[in-house]
């Protein structure tokens, strides 16, 4: 995933134990910008089957157009 300058802040504050022996921990998290949404990178079973059944006879580069025509979200890196 790409990284961006979100100007996020994360602060942890700790106060010493009070009379009852408890410590006070304060956590402050600010996230000023939404990140790009994640997308599903799971490999459809049909694509896995095509790769497995053809791996001895063809290369990933030659399989990619056929698989991506059926499943446009499958990346070339996944086919490799």
C-alpha positions as a printed NumPy array, in Angstrom:
array([[  0.   ,   0.   ,   0.   ],
       [  1.207,   3.492,  -0.745],
       [  2.252,   5.704,   2.152],
       [  1.305,   9.374,   2.376],
       [  2.004,  12.301,   4.688],
       [ -1.253,  12.123,   6.63 ],
       [ -0.178,  14.442,   9.455],
       [ -1.421,  11.796,  11.871],
       [ -0.616,  12.102,  15.548],
       [ -0.292,   9.48 ,  18.248],
       [  0.282,  10.556,  21.856],
       [  0.444,   8.448,  24.99 ],
       [  0.343,  10.131,  28.395],
       [  0.947,   8.389,  31.702],
       [  0.239,   9.853,  35.139],
       [  1.783,   8.343,  38.217],
       [ -0.297,   6.217,  40.535],
       [ -2.849,   8.111,  42.583],
       [ -3.744,   7.447,  46.226],
       [ -5.681,   4.3  ,  45.301],
       [ -2.683,   2.908,  43.381],
       [ -4.134,   3.35 ,  39.889],
       [ -2.166,   4.772,  36.977],
       [ -3.885,   6.978,  34.429],
       [ -3.011,   6.294,  30.775],
       [ -4.337,   8.63 ,  28.085],
       [ -4.106,   7.746,  24.386],
       [ -4.802,  10.344,  21.696],
       [ -4.9  ,   9.36 ,  18.025],
       [ -5.679,  11.871,  15.268],
       [ -5.867,  10.809,  11.643],
       [ -6.343,  13.875,   9.442],
       [ -6.801,  12.276,   6.036],
       [ -8.509,   9.111,   4.84 ],
       [ -6.291,   6.602,   3.043],
       [ -7.106,   5.039,  -0.285],
       [ -9.596,   2.215,   0.163],
       [ -8.241,  -1.29 ,   0.175],
       [ -9.281,  -3.578,  -2.636],
       [ -9.829,  -7.289,  -2.647],
       [ -6.732,  -9.146,  -3.844],
       [ -8.061, -12.643,  -3.319],
       [ -7.637, -14.958,  -6.267],
       [-10.898, -16.433,  -7.592],
       [-10.951, -20.235,  -7.551],
       [-11.537, -20.334, -11.31 ],
       [ -8.337, -18.325, -11.907],
       [ -6.339, -20.573,  -9.576],
       [ -7.628, -23.629, -11.442],
       [ -6.655, -22.149, -14.817],
       [ -3.142, -21.441, -13.583],
       [ -2.728, -24.842, -11.962],
       [ -4.06 , -26.737, -14.986],
       [ -1.886, -24.823, -17.48 ],
       [  1.342, -24.166, -15.576],
       [  3.275, -26.938, -17.345],
       [  2.229, -25.83 , -20.834],
       [  2.236, -22.043, -20.778],
       [  3.81 , -19.051, -19.059],
       [  2.161, -16.603, -16.644],
       [  2.497, -13.8  , -19.216],
       [  0.572, -15.784, -21.821],
       [ -2.098, -16.815, -19.273],
       [ -2.641, -13.278, -17.998],
       [ -4.9  , -11.96 , -20.801],
       [ -7.237, -14.949, -20.531],
       [ -7.443, -14.758, -16.742],
       [ -7.777, -10.97 , -16.655],
       [-10.542, -11.092, -19.275],
       [-12.549, -13.296, -16.893],
       [-11.391, -11.603, -13.677],
       [-10.286,  -7.977, -14.285],
       [ -9.235,  -7.469, -10.65 ],
       [ -6.58 , -10.184, -10.777],
       [ -3.143,  -8.59 , -11.057],
       [ -0.329,  -9.849, -13.228],
       [  1.806, -10.219, -10.095],
       [ -0.808, -12.605,  -8.668],
       [ -0.734, -14.725, -11.811],
       [  3.05 , -14.95 , -11.585]])
